Amino acid sequence: MNRIKISFSPVKRTTNLIQLPGSKSESNRWLILQRALPGIKLENVANSVDTQVLKKALANGDEKVDVGHAGTAMRFLTAYFAAQEGEVRELYGSKRMHQRPIGDLVNALKQLGAQIDYLQNENYPPIKIRGRSLKGKNISIRADQSSQYISAILLINPFLADDIDIKFLTAPTSKTYIKHTASLLQELGFAFSFHSDHLSIKRPTSFNLPRTIQIESDWSAASYYFSWIALSKDQQLHLQFLRPDSFQADSALPDIYDRIGVFAEWVEEDRLYLKKADASAIRELKLELNDNPDIAQTIAVTCLGLGIDCHLTGLHTLTIKETNRLQAMKNELEKFDAQVNITNDSLKMGSPEKLPEKVQQISTYDDHRMAMAFAPLVLKTKLIINDPQVVEKSYPDFWRDLERLGVQLVDN
């Protein structure tokens, strides 16, 4: 499908329960750890394209590995293959992937003894990796560009012979993702210490194995249903396989959406109930999203649909994602007569009093979150979504699940 026209019909609704996909973030972390420690068995692994790319790269012995748009796979595989003594890999990706920097991670791995060369442009993929036996020690890294650099290093700790201490040359971004990675290592027996300017990981004398890991569902995917409820008149939903004590950064959603019209309550240990609440009193939403920038697009679209102004900060990592998400959001929000100003780390939007009557065509920029963030706006107006298959990157069943909620899809 090149594009679809979506509309909403409440009589077409067939469910009020959404079984969210396994967390791509958590799945990808456990897949790397499983390669180091085969006593790990995984359940509810994400079915996203990104995760399939990572699984394929880990399973086969091809020297040339193409990760496409999968940024997590690029970072995690760079560290993983650097620690595989005697193996040689060349990591490639899409045109956009070759514009996304990786130099800070490479520099940190070289401090452990890695041998990595750039095949085209300095500090950017594609890269050639000659696997070596890496030594744990004190290293330093710029931490303000991507938390995945640090997570990638943490995940290869089982391959290192020594403990490791990572000094932050700049304040780390998305610290909750780093802590999430460390929490997985703690489950295996590693000791973890996080400070403002460094973190330390100490190896256990023995690992907590064998063990079966039930991967939590994806809180980032849950954000689209928080938006769905906020934009609805009186709908309610249950979201399955989430945890109230989650380490995922986007588990902040209940607190955020409580301010803009969503009541959330745990009705079972792994089931979250959502229903529409009153948000008529709020005129502007101000949020600092340094720890969870992936939900910025969803929040901005929710505010647009509710006629609420918003000011979102802490978004500097969005410029190096699948697209420059800040510019992409400005482009698409302005189609609805919103007034949008962006900087290198913020988005400020003045919402229109009402949405335009004309059916708007949403460009997705090879970015799964652009398609899914705008989709709940169908509760307010009909939409055309370009390249809808882009959602396969993280949530292949997204459109099917929306159909079960009453969304009608027509090839356009």
C-alpha positions as CSV (number, residue, x, y, z in Angstrom):
1,M,0.0,0.0,0.0
2,N,1.3,3.4,-1.0
3,R,-1.3,5.2,1.1
4,I,-4.5,4.5,2.9
5,K,-7.5,6.7,3.8
6,I,-8.7,6.1,7.4
7,S,-12.0,6.9,9.0
8,F,-13.8,5.9,12.2
9,S,-17.1,4.1,12.7
10,P,-17.9,3.1,16.2
11,V,-20.3,0.4,15.0
12,K,-17.3,-1.4,13.5
13,R,-15.6,-1.8,16.8
14,T,-15.1,-5.5,17.8
15,T,-12.9,-5.3,21.0
16,N,-11.9,-3.2,24.0
17,L,-8.8,-5.3,24.7
18,I,-5.4,-4.6,22.9
19,Q,-2.6,-7.2,23.4
20,L,0.4,-5.0,22.8
21,P,3.5,-6.4,21.0
22,G,6.5,-7.3,23.0
23,S,8.8,-4.4,23.7
24,K,11.3,-3.9,20.9
25,S,13.7,-2.2,23.2
26,E,13.6,-5.0,25.8
27,S,13.6,-7.8,23.1
28,N,16.7,-6.4,21.4
29,R,18.6,-6.2,24.7
30,W,17.8,-9.7,25.8
31,L,18.7,-11.1,22.3
32,I,22.2,-9.8,22.7
33,L,22.5,-11.1,26.3
34,Q,21.1,-14.5,25.1
35,R,24.0,-14.8,22.7
36,A,26.5,-14.4,25.5
37,L,24.5,-16.6,28.0
38,P,22.6,-19.4,26.2
39,G,20.8,-20.4,29.4
40,I,18.4,-17.6,28.8
41,K,15.0,-18.5,27.2
42,L,12.8,-15.7,25.9
43,E,9.1,-15.4,25.6
44,N,6.9,-12.7,24.0
45,V,9.8,-11.5,21.8
46,A,8.8,-8.5,19.6
47,N,7.7,-9.2,16.1
48,S,9.0,-5.9,14.8
49,V,11.1,-5.6,11.7
50,D,13.9,-4.1,13.8
51,T,14.0,-7.1,16.1
52,Q,13.9,-9.5,13.1
53,V,16.8,-7.7,11.6
54,L,18.8,-8.1,14.8
55,K,17.9,-11.8,15.2
56,K,19.0,-12.5,11.6
57,A,22.3,-10.7,12.0
58,L,23.0,-12.6,15.2
59,A,22.1,-16.0,13.7
60,N,23.9,-16.0,10.4
61,G,27.6,-15.7,9.6
62,D,27.4,-13.3,6.6
63,E,30.3,-10.8,6.6
64,K,28.1,-8.0,5.2
65,V,25.1,-7.1,7.4
66,D,22.4,-4.6,6.2
67,V,20.3,-3.3,9.1
68,G,18.2,-1.0,7.0
69,H,16.5,1.6,9.2
70,A,17.2,-0.3,12.4
71,G,19.2,2.1,14.6
72,T,19.1,0.0,17.7
73,A,20.5,-3.0,15.7
74,M,23.3,-0.8,14.3
75,R,24.4,0.3,17.7
76,F,24.0,-3.0,19.5
77,L,25.6,-5.1,16.7
78,T,28.6,-2.7,16.5
79,A,29.4,-3.5,20.1
80,Y,28.5,-7.2,19.9
81,F,30.6,-7.9,16.8
82,A,33.5,-5.9,18.2
83,A,33.6,-8.5,21.1
84,Q,33.5,-11.6,18.9
85,E,37.2,-12.6,18.5
86,G,38.2,-13.6,15.0
87,E,35.0,-12.6,13.3
88,V,34.8,-9.9,10.6
89,R,31.6,-7.9,9.8
90,E,30.7,-4.9,7.7
91,L,27.6,-3.1,9.0
92,Y,25.5,-1.2,6.4
93,G,22.1,0.5,6.5
94,S,19.7,2.7,4.7
95,K,20.8,6.1,3.3
96,R,19.3,7.7,6.4
97,M,21.3,5.3,8.6
98,H,24.5,6.4,7.0
99,Q,23.6,9.9,8.2
100,R,23.2,8.9,11.8
101,P,26.4,9.3,13.9
102,I,28.1,6.4,15.6
103,G,31.5,7.9,16.3
104,D,31.0,8.2,20.1
105,L,30.2,4.5,20.4
106,V,33.1,3.5,18.2
107,N,35.6,5.7,20.2
108,A,34.4,4.1,23.4
109,L,34.8,0.6,22.1
110,K,38.3,1.3,20.8
111,Q,39.2,2.2,24.4
112,L,38.3,-1.5,25.2
113,G,40.6,-2.7,22.4
114,A,38.1,-2.8,19.5
115,Q,39.2,-2.6,15.9
116,I,36.6,-0.7,13.8
117,D,37.1,1.2,10.6
118,Y,34.8,3.6,8.7
119,L,34.1,2.6,5.1
120,Q,32.9,5.9,3.9
121,N,32.6,8.9,6.2
122,E,34.4,9.4,9.5
123,N,32.0,8.8,12.5
124,Y,29.2,7.4,10.4
125,P,28.2,3.9,9.1
126,P,29.0,1.9,7.2
127,I,31.8,0.4,9.3
128,K,34.1,-2.7,9.2
129,I,34.6,-4.6,12.5
130,R,37.3,-7.1,13.2
131,G,36.3,-8.9,16.4
132,R,38.8,-9.0,19.2
133,S,39.0,-10.1,22.9
134,L,38.0,-6.9,24.7
135,K,39.2,-5.9,28.1
136,G,37.0,-4.2,30.7
137,K,38.5,-1.1,32.2
138,N,37.7,2.6,32.8
139,I,36.5,4.3,29.6
140,S,34.9,7.7,28.8
141,I,32.1,8.6,26.4
142,R,30.0,11.5,25.3
143,A,26.5,10.6,26.6
144,D,24.3,13.4,25.3
145,Q,23.6,12.0,21.8
146,S,22.2,8.6,22.4
147,S,21.6,6.4,25.4
148,Q,22.0,3.4,23.1
149,Y,25.7,3.9,22.9
150,I,26.0,3.2,26.6
151,S,23.5,0.4,26.5
152,A,25.4,-1.3,23.7
153,I,28.6,-1.3,25.9
154,L,26.7,-2.6,28.9
155,L,25.2,-5.5,26.9
156,I,28.7,-6.9,26.0
157,N,29.8,-7.1,29.6
158,P,29.3,-10.9,29.7
159,F,32.0,-11.1,27.0
160,L,34.5,-9.0,29.0
161,A,37.0,-10.5,31.4
162,D,37.0,-7.6,33.8
163,D,34.6,-5.0,35.4
164,I,34.0,-1.8,33.6
165,D,33.5,1.8,34.7
166,I,32.0,4.3,32.2
167,K,32.7,8.0,32.7
168,F,30.3,10.5,31.1
169,L,32.0,13.3,29.3
170,T,28.6,15.0,28.9
171,A,25.3,14.5,30.9
172,P,23.6,11.3,29.7
173,T,20.3,11.6,27.8
174,S,17.4,9.2,28.3
175,K,18.9,7.8,31.5
176,T,15.9,5.6,32.1
177,Y,16.9,3.5,29.1
178,I,20.4,3.1,30.5
179,K,19.0,2.0,33.8
180,H,16.7,-0.4,32.0
181,T,19.7,-2.1,30.4
182,A,21.5,-2.2,33.7
183,S,18.4,-3.8,35.4
184,L,18.6,-6.7,32.9
185,L,22.2,-7.3,33.8
186,Q,21.3,-7.1,37.5
187,E,18.8,-10.0,36.9
188,L,21.7,-12.1,35.7
189,G,23.8,-11.3,38.8
190,F,25.8,-8.2,37.8
191,A,26.2,-5.4,40.3
192,F,25.3,-1.9,39.0
193,S,26.2,1.6,40.4
194,F,24.9,4.8,38.6
195,H,26.3,8.2,39.5
196,S,25.8,11.6,37.9
197,D,29.2,11.4,36.1
198,H,29.8,7.7,35.7
199,L,28.4,4.2,36.1
200,S,30.0,0.9,37.1
201,I,29.2,-2.7,36.3
202,K,30.8,-5.5,38.3
203,R,30.8,-9.1,37.0
204,P,29.3,-11.8,39.2
205,T,31.2,-14.9,40.2
206,S,28.3,-16.9,38.7
207,F,25.3,-16.0,36.6
208,N,21.7,-16.5,37.6
209,L,20.9,-19.1,35.0
210,P,19.0,-20.9,33.5
211,R,16.1,-18.6,33.5
212,T,13.0,-17.8,31.3
213,I,12.4,-14.2,30.5
214,Q,8.8,-13.0,29.8
215,I,9.4,-9.8,27.8
216,E,7.1,-7.0,28.7
217,S,4.8,-5.4,26.2
218,D,5.9,-2.1,24.6
219,W,5.0,1.1,26.5
220,S,5.8,3.2,23.4
221,A,3.1,1.3,21.5
222,A,0.8,1.9,24.4
223,S,1.1,5.7,23.8
224,Y,-1.1,5.5,20.7
225,Y,-4.0,4.1,22.8
226,F,-3.6,6.7,25.5
227,S,-3.9,9.2,22.6
228,W,-6.9,7.3,21.3
229,I,-8.8,7.5,24.6
230,A,-7.9,11.2,25.1
231,L,-9.3,12.1,21.6
232,S,-12.4,10.0,22.0
233,K,-15.8,11.1,23.3
234,D,-16.3,8.3,25.9
235,Q,-14.3,5.2,25.0
236,Q,-12.5,2.8,27.2
237,L,-9.8,0.1,26.7
238,H,-7.7,-2.5,28.4
239,L,-4.0,-2.9,27.5
240,Q,-2.5,-6.3,28.1
241,F,1.0,-7.4,29.3
242,L,2.3,-4.1,30.7
243,R,3.8,-3.8,34.2
244,P,3.2,-1.1,36.9
245,D,6.9,-1.4,38.0
246,S,8.2,-1.2,34.4
247,F,11.8,0.1,33.7
248,Q,10.6,1.3,30.3
249,A,10.9,5.1,30.1
250,D,7.5,5.5,28.4
251,S,5.8,4.0,31.5
252,A,5.4,7.6,32.5
253,L,2.3,7.7,30.2
254,P,-0.3,7.3,32.9
255,D,1.0,10.4,34.8
256,I,1.3,12.5,31.6
257,Y,-2.1,11.6,30.1
258,D,-3.8,12.0,33.5
259,R,-3.4,15.8,32.8
260,I,-5.0,15.6,29.3
261,G,-8.1,13.4,29.7
262,V,-7.2,9.8,30.4
263,F,-7.9,7.9,33.6
264,A,-5.6,4.8,34.0
265,E,-6.0,2.1,36.5
266,W,-4.4,-1.3,37.0
267,V,-7.1,-3.9,37.1
268,E,-4.8,-6.9,37.0
269,E,-1.0,-7.3,37.5
270,D,-0.4,-7.0,33.8
271,R,-3.6,-5.3,32.5
272,L,-4.1,-1.5,32.4
273,Y,-7.6,0.0,32.1
274,L,-8.0,3.3,30.3
275,K,-11.1,5.5,30.0
276,K,-11.9,9.0,28.9
277,A,-11.7,11.7,31.6
278,D,-12.4,15.5,31.5
279,A,-9.6,17.7,30.3
280,S,-11.5,20.9,29.6
281,A,-9.6,22.9,32.1
282,I,-6.2,22.6,30.6
283,R,-5.1,25.1,28.0
284,E,-1.4,24.3,27.6
285,L,0.8,21.2,28.3
286,K,4.4,21.7,29.2
287,L,6.7,18.7,29.5
288,E,10.4,17.9,29.7
289,L,10.9,14.7,27.7
290,N,14.6,14.1,27.9
291,D,14.0,10.6,29.3
292,N,11.2,9.6,27.0
293,P,11.4,11.5,23.7
294,D,9.8,8.7,21.7
295,I,6.4,9.7,22.9
296,A,6.8,13.4,21.9
297,Q,5.1,12.9,18.5
298,T,2.1,11.2,20.1
299,I,1.7,13.8,22.7
300,A,1.9,16.7,20.2
301,V,-0.8,15.1,18.0
302,T,-3.0,14.5,21.1
303,C,-2.8,18.2,22.0
304,L,-3.6,19.2,18.4
305,G,-6.8,17.1,18.5
306,L,-7.8,18.5,21.9
307,G,-7.1,22.1,20.9
308,I,-4.4,22.3,23.6
309,D,-1.2,24.2,23.2
310,C,2.0,22.4,24.1
311,H,5.6,23.1,24.8
312,L,7.8,20.0,24.7
313,T,11.5,20.1,25.6
314,G,14.4,17.6,25.9
315,L,14.0,16.5,22.3
316,H,17.5,16.8,21.0
317,T,17.8,13.1,20.1
318,L,14.9,13.4,17.7
319,T,16.9,15.1,15.0
320,I,19.0,11.9,14.4
321,K,16.2,9.4,14.4
322,E,14.7,7.7,11.3
323,T,14.0,11.2,10.1
324,N,14.5,14.6,11.7
325,R,11.4,14.2,13.8
326,L,11.2,17.8,14.9
327,Q,11.1,19.1,11.3
328,A,8.7,16.3,10.2
329,M,6.3,17.1,13.0
330,K,6.4,20.8,12.2
331,N,5.6,20.0,8.6
332,E,2.6,17.8,9.4
333,L,1.1,19.7,12.3
334,E,1.1,22.9,10.2
335,K,-1.2,21.1,7.7
336,F,-3.9,21.4,10.4
337,D,-3.3,25.1,10.9
338,A,-1.2,24.7,14.0
339,Q,1.5,27.3,14.7
340,V,4.7,25.4,15.3
341,N,8.1,26.5,16.4
342,I,11.0,24.2,16.8
343,T,14.6,24.4,18.0
344,N,17.3,21.7,18.1
345,D,15.7,20.3,21.3
346,S,12.1,21.6,21.6
347,L,8.7,21.9,19.9
348,K,6.2,24.6,20.8
349,M,2.7,24.4,19.2
350,G,-0.3,26.6,19.3
351,S,-3.3,24.5,18.4
352,P,-6.1,25.8,16.1
353,E,-9.6,26.3,17.6
354,K,-10.8,23.6,15.2
355,L,-9.3,21.3,12.7
356,P,-9.7,22.0,9.0
357,E,-12.5,20.2,7.2
358,K,-10.3,19.1,4.3
359,V,-8.9,15.5,4.5
360,Q,-5.2,15.9,5.3
361,Q,-2.5,13.7,3.8
362,I,0.2,12.7,6.4
363,S,3.7,12.1,5.2
364,T,5.6,9.5,7.3
365,Y,9.2,10.1,6.3
366,D,10.2,6.4,6.6
367,D,9.4,6.8,10.3
368,H,7.0,4.3,12.0
369,R,6.2,6.8,14.8
370,M,4.9,9.5,12.4
371,A,2.2,7.1,11.1
372,M,1.2,5.8,14.4
373,A,1.2,9.1,16.2
374,F,-1.2,10.7,13.8
375,A,-3.5,7.7,13.4
376,P,-5.6,8.4,16.6
377,L,-6.5,11.8,15.1
378,V,-9.0,9.8,12.9
379,L,-11.4,10.2,15.9
380,K,-11.5,13.9,15.0
381,T,-11.1,13.9,11.2
382,K,-10.5,11.6,8.2
383,L,-6.9,11.2,7.2
384,I,-4.7,9.8,4.5
385,I,-1.5,8.1,5.7
386,N,1.3,7.8,3.2
387,D,3.5,4.6,3.3
388,P,1.4,3.0,6.1
389,Q,3.6,-0.2,6.0
390,V,6.3,1.8,7.8
391,V,4.7,0.7,11.1
392,E,6.2,-2.8,10.5
393,K,9.5,-1.4,12.0
394,S,8.1,-1.7,15.5
395,Y,4.4,-2.7,15.4
396,P,3.4,-4.8,12.4
397,D,-0.2,-5.4,13.6
398,F,-1.0,-1.8,14.3
399,W,-3.5,-1.2,11.5
400,R,-5.2,-4.6,12.3
401,D,-5.6,-3.5,15.9
402,L,-7.0,-0.1,14.9
403,E,-9.5,-1.9,12.7
404,R,-10.7,-3.8,15.7
405,L,-11.4,-0.5,17.4
406,G,-13.6,0.7,14.5
407,V,-11.1,2.3,12.1
408,Q,-11.8,1.7,8.5
409,L,-8.9,1.4,6.0
410,V,-9.3,2.0,2.3
411,D,-6.4,1.9,-0.3
412,N,-6.1,5.4,-1.7
